[in-house]
Amino acid sequence: MRFLLILWILGLSALTAIAQDVADELPVANTPREKIIDDMSTAPTPAVDAGVIARLRGSAETEPAPEQELAIEEDESVKEPEMPLALAPFYTSAPEYLTLRAAEKHDQLALDYLVETSTLDEGDEIRSEQVRLLIGPDYASLSSPNSQKIYDFKMNRLLEIKPVKALDNPEETALFLDNVSIFAKAYRNINTVRQATDNGQKRRITIGKDLEVDSFWLESSMSWSAAKLDGPLKIKSTDSSLLAIWDGLSVVSASFDGPKYENSRIKNAFFAYIHHAWPIHPEILVDFYAFNSPPKTLEMVSFGPNQPKGQKQKWTLTSAKLIDADFPLPLEAMSPVERKPMTPLVFVISEAVKNQAVGGIQSAADIEADFEKAQKAEDKIAQWIAGQKYIAYTGKCEDAGESWLCAALKDLSEDSKFAGIGALDPKSKSLSDFINATEMAKSKQNRAAALLALQPYLDDAQTPAFILRTAAMARASMKSAIAKKAGVGAIQAEALLKQALAKDPYDPHTYIGLAQIYAANGAYEQSWDIYDVLRAAIPTVGAVQLKIDHAESKLLAVGPGYFLPK
């Protein structure tokens, strides 16, 4: 368990309201690290020399703007990761999760620690808590009186289980399960350090109004650094102890004369866990691996704006034993789709993954039949809408020769593009507006014009999902000042995408758009949630090219300490 770390206020802009709204829609594990980085922006990070190598962590690479697929560049040298047996997105119930994981009994190292937290000032109050740390062959579970966190390195998920009082009966409690991607957590940590330190080039960080600290402390909080540490760090170790001194201050002191790890798998799982949970600099963490037992005693120091004189946490091992037990996820823990009330976005997704939303998904043949039916009825707008759904679901029609429908749709679009301009027939006009706005939205200089053309239709219940999605992505690509000046500042991209998803929860492009907006606004966990839904349960995913797999490959290469070795 990480001791309570305080907010690092870097003078950067806070996350936008979008990120705040997201927290009400999809589950977030509010970890202490999130408290540190809650007020940090997601501005693009300057480039850094590719030759800069961070010990243990890999190279610090140039990172583009966050809007560009979680700021991950293509790199042919990065191998795609070995994916887990199955993805287990946020909506997965506890029984389903255990089935996907193929959970069974196995050896666990059960470690009971007394955790004491205080400031460095003598005489200040010491807060004590008893915790149990279970280390399995590919996971770690930390239980305290009010919560449990499971770092599942097999499925690459972070599970947080909390007792929550019932709204209608405070005497009753239920266990809530929140489930997020470990990749998202790793990305958040890495991105936080990169932004604050200019990819390792900046060593001093201003926090608050009058306090400046070395970036060593932020790197320790995230257990990741963008560059090899160049500072007053001294590490002394013996066969059973380790002492790390930074600028004359003992920052980590540990003894390792307790029970040994049962095997290398348990040792590796413990090592991955402490990268996520303990505020220790990676230059120090690498030395932990030399010991064949977990710490019997451990003292760690951190600094931040609310604790300018420092904060200390001491872990003392009170009991250790090897047990044979099941994966420690309680069957009764309820995922977001099992809880009430359920948010609209979670409801739509839960129905879509069961293929029960809006009557179920249409096949390509079904859409072709709708297109033909509209063609015979001379209902051009219905015909065009069916054609757009066909493109979204199949990924076809970049070339009109790919199918008869593509050729017919091209002819329809060319014939109707200008036919409705000035027409009194509402259908002809709306079709013309849709076609022209769709084309205009593809170019940066015409996005405002596209939005102005579509704006009258955005509150119409009959407007197709494709048009809402087109307007949303055009608005998301515009800066707020430009959108306001153009008269489209009131259009909310996220809200439109949620409406589009409710109308058509099988369009993969809408999921990608929503994930991109979340990522661009710092809601990385929610962005990964959406990508996981798309990859795991939406049949039309084959119609789009996803960069998320490559993003995860990059994270494995840049931040290997957060994961089990392959």
N, C-alpha and C positions, 0 to 999 in steps of 0.2 A: 504493500500500500504506500502510495506517495503521500508525504506529509503535505499539509495545506500550503500551497504556494500562492502567492499573490499576483495581482495583475501587473504585467509589464506594460506600462503606458509609454509608447514610443513617440508620441506626438504625431502619429500617422492617423489617417482618417478612420473612423469606426466603420464596421460592416454596415451595409445599407439595410433599409427596412425590409428588403426582400429576404435577407438571411434571417431576420427576426421572425418573419411570417412563416418561414419554412419550418422553424422549430416547432410550430404548433401543428404541422401537418404530418411530419415523419419523425420517428424516434431519434433522439440524440443522447448519447452517454455523456453526461456533463462531468468530464474528468477534470482533475486539477490542472492538467496541461491546457485544457480549453479555457480555464479561467485566466491563465497567463496570457493567452493569445486572443482573447475575446474581442479586444478593441483594436486589433491590428488590421491594416488594410490588405488588399490583394493586388497592389500595384505591380506592374512588370518589374522584373529584377534585372539589373545591369549584367552584362556579360562578364565572364571571368576567364582567365587564361586556362585553356583545357589541360595544361600541364600541372595545374594545382591538384594535388592528391590529398584527400583527407584520410588519415590513418584509420583503418578498419572499415571506413564507410564507402570508399570508392571516390571517383572524381566528382568535382563540382562542375556541372555542365551549364552552358548557356540556356536560359529559360525564357521562352516567349511569353506574351501576355496571357493572363489566366483564361480569357475568352476562348483561347485556342486549345480546346480539348484538354483542360487541366494542365496547361503549360508543359506538355510533353512533346518533344520533337521526335520525328522519325529518325531511327538510327538502325541501319541494317546489321550492325555489329551486335546488337542486343538480341538475344535469343528469347523467343516467346516462353512464358513460364509454363511449368507443368501445373495445369489447373487442378483444383481439388476434385474429388469424385463427383461432386455436384455442387452448384451454387446454392446457398441457403439465404435468400434475401430476407429483408426485415419482417416480412409477413409470415415467415415460417413458424409454425407452432412448435412447442417443445417436443412433443412426440415425433413430429415430422423431422425435426432437426436431428434427433437421436437416430432415426432411421437412416437419414442421409449420411450421417457420420459413421454408421455401422458401429455404434457404441457398444462396448463390451467391458467386462471387468479386466483390470490390469493393475500392475504395481503403481502405487502412488507414494511419493515421499510427503508425509504430513508434517509440516513445520508450524509449531505454535510460537508466536513472537509477542513479547510485550513491547508496544511502540509508545515512546515518550517524546512529546513535541514541546519545545520551548524556544524562547529567544536566546540570543547569546548573552544577554544581560543577566548577571548573577541575581538571584533572588526572585526572578519572575516565575509566574505560575507554570507548572509542568502538567500538560494534559496527557493522560495515559489511556491506552486502548489495547485490548487483547485481540489479536487477529490469528487466523489460520490460513496458511499458504499451502495449497496442495499442488504438487508438481507431478504431472503425468508424463508419458512418453512423448506427447506432442501438444501439451496444453499446460496452463497454470491457472489456478483458481484462488482468489483471495476473498476470504469471508470476514466481515466485521459485524458488529451487532445489528447494523441497519442496512447492509447491502452485501452483494456478492458480485464479483467480476470474474469472468472466465475469459482468458486469452487463449483462443483455440487456434493453434498454429497449423493444424491439419486443414481446417476449413477457412483459415484466415479471417476469422470473425471475432469481434469483441462482444461478449454477451454480458449485459448488466441486469441483475435481478434485484428488485427492490420491493419490500412490503408497502402497500398503499392502502389507506383506509377507504372503505366504501363511502360514496357520496351520500347514499340514503341511510347508511347505518354506520356511524363512526366506530361502533364496537367491533365491526367485522373488518378484516384485512384480506387483501389478495396479493399475490405475487405478480408483478409486472415484469415482462421480459422485453428489453430493448436490445437490438441486434444490429450492429454496424460493421462495416468492412475494416479490417486492420490496415488494408492498403490506404483507406481514407485517413486513418489516424496517422500513419507514417507520412503521408503526403503533407498533412497539416503541419506536423512537426518540422519537416524538412523545409517547407515553404516559409514557415515563420522565421527560421534561422536565416535563410537566404535573403529574405526581404530586409530583415533588421540589420544584417551585417554586410549588405551589398555583396553577397556570395563570398563571404569570408574576407573581404578587403577592408572592412571597417571593424576596428577593435573596441572602440568606445561607443556606448549607447546611452543616450539621454533618456531618463525615465522620470516622469513627473516634471516639475518646474526646476528643481534645484539639484537633482541627483543624477550623477553620471557613473556608470559602472562599466567594467570590462565585459565584452561579449561572452567571455568564459562562462558567466553565470546563466545567460540565456541558453548557450550551447549545452550546459549541464542540465538545465531544466528539460530540454528536448532530447538529450542523449544523442545529439548529432551535431557535427560541425562541417562547415563548407570548405574548410582549409585546414591544413596541418597547424596545430597550435604552436604559436611562437610567443612564449611568455614564461613567467617565473613559476613553472610547475615542476615540482620534484616528487618523485615516487620512490618510496623505499619499501622493500618487501623482504620477508623471510619465508621459511617453509610454511608458516602458519599465520602470517599477518601481513597487512598492507597499510601503508600510511601515505596519503597524498597531501602535499602542501602546496598551496597556491599563494604566491606573494607573501610568504611568511605565516599564512593561516592554515591550520589543519582543516581540510575540507572533507576528507574521507578517511576514516580509521576503521579497520575491520580485522577481526580474528577468524581463523578458519580451522579451529581445532575440534570441530563437532563431527557428527556422523557424515560419512562420505556418500556421494551420489551412488545409487544402485547400478547405474549404467550410463553410457554416453548420451543416450536419448533424453534421459531425465536432466542431465547436465545441460544439454543444448536447449531444452525447453526453459530451464531456469534462466539461462543466459539471455534468451530472447525476451523473457518476461521482464527482467530488470532493465532492459533497454526501454521498455514502455513505461515502467512504473517507478523507477528510482531516479532522482535528479543527480545523476553522476555523469561527468564529462566522458565522452567516448575515449579520450586519451587515457583515462583511468580505468574505464570499464574493460578495456582489452586485457588488462592485467588480472582481472577477476578470473579469467578463464584458465589461468595457470593453476588454480586451486581445485582440488577434487572434492570439495565439500562446500555447502552454502555457508554464509557467514554465521558464526556463533554470536558475535556482537558486531554491530555496525553503527557508526555515527556519520551523519551527512549534514552539511551546512549549505544554506542557500541565502541569496540576497535578493531584495526587490524593493519597490517604492514604499510598501506598507511596513516593511521590516528593514529599514536602512542600516540597522545595526546587526542584522543577520538572524537567521532562524536555524535551529538545530533539531534533528530528529535522531533518536537512538532506538535501534532494534536489538532486543535481547532474546535469544532463543531459550524458551522455557521447556520445550518438549519436541522430540523428533522421533518418528517411527515410520516404518514401511508398512503400508496397508494394501490390501487387495480390494478394490472398490470400483463402482461404476463411474462413468463420466458424470461429473457433479452438477448436471442441469436438472432442476426439479421439474417433474412432469406437469405439475399444476401451474407453472409460470405461464402467464398469458401474453401472447404477442399482441401488437396493436390491432390486428383484425379480430381478436377475441375480446377486446375491451369495449366498454361503452362509456361515453358516446364515441363513435368512430367518425373521424373527419371525412369530408367528402372525397378528398384525394385518395385517402387510404381505402375508402369504400370502392371507388371506381377501379383502383388497381386490384383489389382483392377479387372483384367480380371478373375482371379481365383475365387474371391468371387461371381462373376456373373455366374460362370461355363461356361465361354466363352474362357478360355485359352486352347490352343492346342486342340481345338475341343471338349472340355468338358471332365468331369471325366469319367473314365471307371468303370463299375460295376465289381464285382467279377466274374459274369457270362461272361462278355465281355473278361476279362483277361483269364479265363479258355478256352474260345473259341480260343483266340490267341495262348495259350499254345498248344492246340490240333492241330491247324493248322500248327504250327511250327514242332510239333512232327511228323505229317504225311509227311511234306516236308523234314524231317530229317535235319532241320536247328537247330542245337543244341544251338547255341549262342542266337538265337531269342527265343528259348524255355526257356533257362535259364534266360534271361532278363525278360520274362513274369512271370516266377516263382518268381523272386525277387520283381517285382511290386506287385504280389499277396500277398506276405508276408508283404510288407510295407503297403498295403491298408487294409488288413484284420487282421493283427496281428497273423495269424495262422502259422503253420508249425514248431513250437518248437518241436512238436512230429510228426513224419512222418505219423502217423496213423490218423491225424486229417482230412485228405481228400485224395482223389486219386491223386490230383495234388501234394500235399506235398510228397507223397510216390514216385511219378514219378520224382520229382525234386531231391530228395535225391539220387535216382539211377543215374540220369543224372550227378549229381555233382561228385559222387564217380567214375563213369566211365570216366569222362572227366578231372578229377583233374590232372592226370599225362600224359594223352594221348597226349597233345599238346606240351609237353616239347621237344624242338629240332625239332618240326614238321615244314615243309616248308609251310603248309597250314596256311595262316594268321588267318583264323577263329578259327582253332583248337588251335593255339598258344594263341590267345587273350582270348579264353574261359578258357584255362588252367591258364593263368596269372590272369584272373579275379577271378577265384575260389580260387586259392592259396592265392592271395593277400587279398581277403576278409577274409579268415581264419586267416592269419597272423596279420591283422589289429586289431584283437580282443585282442591280448596280447601285453603288454607294450614293451617287449624285441624285438618284431618282427615288430613293426610299421615302423621303418626306412626301413626294407627290403620290406615291403608291398608297401611303397611309391616309392621305387626304381623300383619295378616291374610295378607299375601303371604309373609312370612318362611319359613314351613314349606315353601313350594314352590320357593324359590330355588335349592336344591341338587338338585332333581329334574330328571333329564335330559329328562323329558317336558314340562316347563313350557315353554309357547310363548314365542317371542321377544318378542312384544308385552307379555307380563306382566313379563319381565325389564326391558324398556325402561321400562315404567310405574314399576316399583319404583326403577329407577336415577334417573329424573328427579325422583321424589318425594324420594329421599334427597339428591340434589344441591341441591334447593331448601331444605334444612334446615341450620341452623347445627350445627356439630359438638356443641356443648354440649347443644343441645336434643335432637338425635338420641340422644346418649349417655344423657340422662336418660330418654328414652322407651323405651330398650332396643333401639334399632336402630342404634347407633353403629358396630357392626362391619360393617354393610352398606357395601360400596364401590361407588359409582355407576359409576366408570370400568370396573371389572372386569365389572359386570353388562352394561354397554353393549357391551363386547367380546364377551361371551358371546352377547348378543342378535344382534350383527352376524354372528357365526359361524353362528348358526341361520338368520338371514334377512338376507343381505347386500344385499337390494334394498329394504329399508324406509328411505325417505328420512329419516324422523323419528329413526331411530337415529343416522344420520350427523350430523344437526343437534345432537342431544343430546351426542354425543361432542365435536363441535367447540365447543359452548358450554362444556363442562367444561374443555377445554383452554384456551380463552380466559380463563375466569374464574380460572384458576390461572397465568396468565402465559405459557402455551405457545402464543404467537400463531402461530409458524410451523407448528406441528402443527395448530392450528385451521384455518388457511388450507388446509393440505394436505387435510384432510377435506372442507372445502367445495369445493375444486377437484375432488376425486374425484367428489363428488355432482353438480356442475355438468357435468363433462366426460363422465361414463361411466355414470351410474345412470339408467336410463330412467324411473323413477318420480319424478324430480325435479319434474315438472310438478304433482304432487299437493300440493306445499308452497310456501309463500311464503318466498323467501330474501331476507334483508336484506344479504347480503354484497356484492351489486352496488352497492347504495347506499353501503355502507361504503367501497368503493373509490372511489366518486365523491367522497365527503367527503375522503378522503385526497388525491385529486388537487387538491381546492380548498384544503385546509389546508396541505399540504406539497408544492407544485408543484415545488420544487427537486429532489426525489428522482426525478422522471420527465422524460421528454422533453416539450417543449411540443407540444400538439395543433394 
